[in-house]
Amino acid sequence: MDNRNNTIAGWVLFAGICALGLTIG
């Protein structure tokens, strides 16, 4: 497995949650 892929997936998830929070808030 490539750690870079896991890191990107983590950042995408993090960004999505942040965007959702900003949109709702």
PDB file of N, CA, C, O and CB in Angstrom:
ATOM      1  N   MET A   1       0.842  -1.211   0.000  1.00  0.00           N
ATOM      2  CA  MET A   1       0.000   0.000   0.000  1.00  0.00           C
ATOM      3  C   MET A   1       0.874   1.258   0.000  1.00  0.00           C
ATOM      4  O   MET A   1       1.976   1.264   0.550  1.00  0.00           O
ATOM      5  CB  MET A   1      -0.951   0.008   1.234  1.00  0.00           C
ATOM      6  N   ASP A   2       0.368   2.307  -0.621  1.00  0.00           N
ATOM      7  CA  ASP A   2       1.132   3.557  -0.674  1.00  0.00           C
ATOM      8  C   ASP A   2       0.615   4.504   0.396  1.00  0.00           C
ATOM      9  O   ASP A   2      -0.575   4.818   0.431  1.00  0.00           O
ATOM     10  CB  ASP A   2       1.037   4.214  -2.080  1.00  0.00           C
ATOM     11  N   ASN A   3       1.497   4.955   1.259  1.00  0.00           N
ATOM     12  CA  ASN A   3       1.089   5.866   2.328  1.00  0.00           C
ATOM     13  C   ASN A   3       0.529   7.158   1.762  1.00  0.00           C
ATOM     14  O   ASN A   3      -0.340   7.783   2.369  1.00  0.00           O
ATOM     15  CB  ASN A   3       2.266   6.169   3.251  1.00  0.00           C
ATOM     16  N   ARG A   4       1.027   7.559   0.596  1.00  0.00           N
ATOM     17  CA  ARG A   4       0.581   8.817  -0.009  1.00  0.00           C
ATOM     18  C   ARG A   4      -0.919   8.747  -0.308  1.00  0.00           C
ATOM     19  O   ARG A   4      -1.641   9.722  -0.097  1.00  0.00           O
ATOM     20  CB  ARG A   4       1.383   9.120  -1.309  1.00  0.00           C
ATOM     21  N   ASN A   5      -1.384   7.606  -0.794  1.00  0.00           N
ATOM     22  CA  ASN A   5      -2.806   7.451  -1.105  1.00  0.00           C
ATOM     23  C   ASN A   5      -3.636   7.581   0.169  1.00  0.00           C
ATOM     24  O   ASN A   5      -4.677   8.238   0.175  1.00  0.00           O
ATOM     25  CB  ASN A   5      -3.073   6.087  -1.787  1.00  0.00           C
ATOM     26  N   ASN A   6      -3.172   6.958   1.237  1.00  0.00           N
ATOM     27  CA  ASN A   6      -3.902   7.040   2.500  1.00  0.00           C
ATOM     28  C   ASN A   6      -3.934   8.477   3.005  1.00  0.00           C
ATOM     29  O   ASN A   6      -4.948   8.928   3.540  1.00  0.00           O
ATOM     30  CB  ASN A   6      -3.264   6.119   3.554  1.00  0.00           C
ATOM     31  N   THR A   7      -2.832   9.194   2.836  1.00  0.00           N
ATOM     32  CA  THR A   7      -2.770  10.580   3.297  1.00  0.00           C
ATOM     33  C   THR A   7      -3.751  11.437   2.520  1.00  0.00           C
ATOM     34  O   THR A   7      -4.466  12.255   3.100  1.00  0.00           O
ATOM     35  CB  THR A   7      -1.346  11.139   3.155  1.00  0.00           C
ATOM     36  N   ILE A   8      -3.787  11.249   1.199  1.00  0.00           N
ATOM     37  CA  ILE A   8      -4.704  12.032   0.357  1.00  0.00           C
ATOM     38  C   ILE A   8      -6.142  11.729   0.758  1.00  0.00           C
ATOM     39  O   ILE A   8      -6.960  12.642   0.879  1.00  0.00           O
ATOM     40  CB  ILE A   8      -4.482  11.720  -1.157  1.00  0.00           C
ATOM     41  N   ALA A   9      -6.453  10.461   0.963  1.00  0.00           N
ATOM     42  CA  ALA A   9      -7.809  10.067   1.345  1.00  0.00           C
ATOM     43  C   ALA A   9      -8.180  10.714   2.674  1.00  0.00           C
ATOM     44  O   ALA A   9      -9.308  11.174   2.853  1.00  0.00           O
ATOM     45  CB  ALA A   9      -7.930   8.525   1.440  1.00  0.00           C
ATOM     46  N   GLY A  10      -7.238  10.749   3.593  1.00  0.00           N
ATOM     47  CA  GLY A  10      -7.488  11.365   4.898  1.00  0.00           C
ATOM     48  C   GLY A  10      -7.758  12.852   4.763  1.00  0.00           C
ATOM     49  O   GLY A  10      -8.672  13.382   5.395  1.00  0.00           O
ATOM     50  N   TRP A  11      -6.959  13.534   3.933  1.00  0.00           N
ATOM     51  CA  TRP A  11      -7.142  14.977   3.745  1.00  0.00           C
ATOM     52  C   TRP A  11      -8.463  15.272   3.056  1.00  0.00           C
ATOM     53  O   TRP A  11      -9.132  16.250   3.389  1.00  0.00           O
ATOM     54  CB  TRP A  11      -5.985  15.566   2.930  1.00  0.00           C
ATOM     55  N   VAL A  12      -8.850  14.426   2.089  1.00  0.00           N
ATOM     56  CA  VAL A  12     -10.126  14.612   1.380  1.00  0.00           C
ATOM     57  C   VAL A  12     -11.275  14.487   2.376  1.00  0.00           C
ATOM     58  O   VAL A  12     -12.215  15.281   2.359  1.00  0.00           O
ATOM     59  CB  VAL A  12     -10.286  13.571   0.221  1.00  0.00           C
ATOM     60  N   LEU A  13     -11.189  13.485   3.238  1.00  0.00           N
ATOM     61  CA  LEU A  13     -12.227  13.293   4.256  1.00  0.00           C
ATOM     62  C   LEU A  13     -12.261  14.495   5.192  1.00  0.00           C
ATOM     63  O   LEU A  13     -13.330  15.026   5.494  1.00  0.00           O
ATOM     64  CB  LEU A  13     -11.982  11.990   5.059  1.00  0.00           C
ATOM     65  N   PHE A  14     -11.086  14.920   5.649  1.00  0.00           N
ATOM     66  CA  PHE A  14     -10.979  16.059   6.564  1.00  0.00           C
ATOM     67  C   PHE A  14     -11.547  17.321   5.929  1.00  0.00           C
ATOM     68  O   PHE A  14     -12.301  18.057   6.565  1.00  0.00           O
ATOM     69  CB  PHE A  14      -9.516  16.287   6.973  1.00  0.00           C
ATOM     70  N   ALA A  15     -11.185  17.569   4.670  1.00  0.00           N
ATOM     71  CA  ALA A  15     -11.666  18.759   3.957  1.00  0.00           C
ATOM     72  C   ALA A  15     -13.179  18.689   3.787  1.00  0.00           C
ATOM     73  O   ALA A  15     -13.867  19.699   3.930  1.00  0.00           O
ATOM     74  CB  ALA A  15     -10.975  18.891   2.574  1.00  0.00           C
ATOM     75  N   GLY A  16     -13.699  17.505   3.485  1.00  0.00           N
ATOM     76  CA  GLY A  16     -15.141  17.333   3.304  1.00  0.00           C
ATOM     77  C   GLY A  16     -15.892  17.637   4.587  1.00  0.00           C
ATOM     78  O   GLY A  16     -16.918  18.316   4.559  1.00  0.00           O
ATOM     79  N   ILE A  17     -15.395  17.144   5.706  1.00  0.00           N
ATOM     80  CA  ILE A  17     -16.045  17.394   6.996  1.00  0.00           C
ATOM     81  C   ILE A  17     -15.985  18.881   7.333  1.00  0.00           C
ATOM     82  O   ILE A  17     -16.965  19.450   7.811  1.00  0.00           O
ATOM     83  CB  ILE A  17     -15.378  16.559   8.118  1.00  0.00           C
ATOM     84  N   CYS A  18     -14.837  19.510   7.085  1.00  0.00           N
ATOM     85  CA  CYS A  18     -14.689  20.951   7.356  1.00  0.00           C
ATOM     86  C   CYS A  18     -15.654  21.739   6.484  1.00  0.00           C
ATOM     87  O   CYS A  18     -16.319  22.653   6.972  1.00  0.00           O
ATOM     88  CB  CYS A  18     -13.226  21.421   7.104  1.00  0.00           C
ATOM     89  N   ALA A  19     -15.741  21.404   5.210  1.00  0.00           N
ATOM     90  CA  ALA A  19     -16.631  22.108   4.286  1.00  0.00           C
ATOM     91  C   ALA A  19     -18.075  21.932   4.746  1.00  0.00           C
ATOM     92  O   ALA A  19     -18.866  22.874   4.701  1.00  0.00           O
ATOM     93  CB  ALA A  19     -16.451  21.588   2.830  1.00  0.00           C
ATOM     94  N   LEU A  20     -18.412  20.733   5.186  1.00  0.00           N
ATOM     95  CA  LEU A  20     -19.774  20.467   5.655  1.00  0.00           C
ATOM     96  C   LEU A  20     -20.066  21.320   6.885  1.00  0.00           C
ATOM     97  O   LEU A  20     -21.138  21.917   6.989  1.00  0.00           O
ATOM     98  CB  LEU A  20     -19.968  18.959   5.978  1.00  0.00           C
ATOM     99  N   GLY A  21     -19.125  21.377   7.805  1.00  0.00           N
ATOM    100  CA  GLY A  21     -19.305  22.174   9.020  1.00  0.00           C
ATOM    101  C   GLY A  21     -19.467  23.650   8.693  1.00  0.00           C
ATOM    102  O   GLY A  21     -20.318  24.325   9.273  1.00  0.00           O
ATOM    103  N   LEU A  22     -18.656  24.156   7.770  1.00  0.00           N
ATOM    104  CA  LEU A  22     -18.747  25.575   7.399  1.00  0.00           C
ATOM    105  C   LEU A  22     -20.077  25.858   6.717  1.00  0.00           C
ATOM    106  O   LEU A  22     -20.678  26.911   6.932  1.00  0.00           O
ATOM    107  CB  LEU A  22     -17.577  25.975   6.471  1.00  0.00           C
ATOM    108  N   THR A  23     -20.538  24.918   5.895  1.00  0.00           N
ATOM    109  CA  THR A  23     -21.801  25.109   5.169  1.00  0.00           C
ATOM    110  C   THR A  23     -22.973  25.124   6.150  1.00  0.00           C
ATOM    111  O   THR A  23     -23.847  25.988   6.068  1.00  0.00           O
ATOM    112  CB  THR A  23     -22.001  23.993   4.108  1.00  0.00           C
ATOM    113  N   ILE A  24     -22.986  24.163   7.079  1.00  0.00           N
ATOM    114  CA  ILE A  24     -24.090  24.088   8.049  1.00  0.00           C
ATOM    115  C   ILE A  24     -24.001  25.263   9.017  1.00  0.00           C
ATOM    116  O   ILE A  24     -25.009  25.885   9.352  1.00  0.00           O
ATOM    117  CB  ILE A  24     -24.058  22.738   8.828  1.00  0.00           C
ATOM    118  N   GLY A  25     -22.768  25.558   9.463  1.00  0.00           N
ATOM    119  CA  GLY A  25     -22.572  26.638  10.431  1.00  0.00           C
ATOM    120  C   GLY A  25     -22.700  27.932   9.707  1.00  0.00           C
ATOM    121  O   GLY A  25     -22.572  28.995  10.314  1.00  0.00           O
TER     122      GLY A  25
END
